[in-house]
């Protein structure tokens, strides 16, 4: 995983730890990923690792929704993930 993806995983890990420590039962997190072109099928670099980072803190991915947008900087994919605390 590259520097940027490591930083993203670190940020999401801290959010997951804090929500868990606060006794929260639901965590909703938005992941933004750059996409060269929506016409191709390819791995979303870093997203899987970020989801694994949340799950390593005691959460389980329950639902996910995706949205795609085009900006001046290129295409972006937004994934909104709902995690539930493991019991």
Wavefront OBJ file of the C-alpha trace (Angstrom):
o trace
v 0.000 0.000 0.000
v 1.378 3.441 -0.914
v 1.918 6.474 1.284
v -1.490 8.035 0.557
v -3.365 4.778 1.125
v -1.444 4.210 4.369
v -2.480 7.672 5.541
v -6.120 6.967 4.641
v -6.025 3.629 6.492
v -4.522 5.368 9.521
v -7.270 7.994 9.537
v -10.083 5.460 9.266
v -8.449 3.297 11.964
v -8.494 6.226 14.381
v -12.163 6.963 13.597
v -13.066 3.294 14.139
v -11.157 3.138 17.442
v -12.807 6.324 18.711
v -16.329 5.205 17.789
v -15.722 1.837 19.466
v -14.333 3.488 22.606
v -17.403 5.746 22.747
v -19.609 2.653 22.799
v -21.167 3.376 19.404
v -22.959 0.495 17.672
v -22.965 1.941 14.147
v -20.178 3.633 12.212
v -20.816 5.235 8.822
v -17.707 6.132 6.858
v -17.252 7.642 3.401
v -14.357 6.441 1.287
v -13.356 8.510 -1.773
v -11.311 6.846 -4.480
v -9.935 8.349 -7.680
v -10.874 6.457 -10.816
v -9.029 6.795 -14.124
v -12.048 5.729 -16.105
v -15.379 4.269 -15.151
v -15.407 2.230 -18.362
v -12.997 -0.342 -16.956
v -13.289 -2.980 -14.287
v -10.370 -2.837 -11.874
v -9.457 -3.041 -8.194
v -10.165 0.068 -6.147
v -6.681 0.627 -4.790
v -6.628 1.028 -1.037
v -10.365 0.680 -0.379
v -10.191 -2.981 0.639
v -7.318 -2.225 2.969
v -9.260 0.632 4.564
v -12.309 -1.584 5.107
v -10.042 -4.237 6.641
v -8.590 -1.567 8.946
v -12.083 -0.747 10.263
v -12.971 -4.413 10.689
v -9.741 -4.995 12.616
v -11.094 -2.579 15.245
v -14.166 -4.704 16.006
v -16.562 -3.609 13.250
v -18.213 -5.605 10.456
v -19.236 -4.130 7.105
v -23.032 -4.375 6.913
v -24.010 -2.217 3.912
v -22.318 -0.231 1.174
v -23.567 2.293 -1.394
v -21.550 3.789 -4.247
v -21.761 7.004 -6.222
v -19.639 8.254 -9.097
v -18.916 11.867 -9.960
v -16.787 13.793 -12.406
v -14.830 16.787 -11.160
v -12.172 19.047 -12.613
v -9.576 16.723 -11.100
v -11.030 13.601 -12.711
v -13.520 10.953 -11.776
v -14.211 10.022 -8.181
v -15.997 7.089 -6.635
v -17.601 7.589 -3.244
v -18.376 4.558 -1.131
v -20.546 5.069 1.915
v -20.091 2.100 4.227
v -22.194 1.232 7.238
v -20.342 -0.840 9.818
v -21.941 -2.513 12.817
v -20.080 -3.269 16.005
v -19.308 -6.965 16.452
v -20.781 -8.506 19.568
l 1 2 3 4 5 6 7 8 9 10 11 12 13 14 15 16 17 18 19 20 21 22 23 24 25 26 27 28 29 30 31 32 33 34 35 36 37 38 39 40 41 42 43 44 45 46 47 48 49 50 51 52 53 54 55 56 57 58 59 60 61 62 63 64 65 66 67 68 69 70 71 72 73 74 75 76 77 78 79 80 81 82 83 84 85 86 87
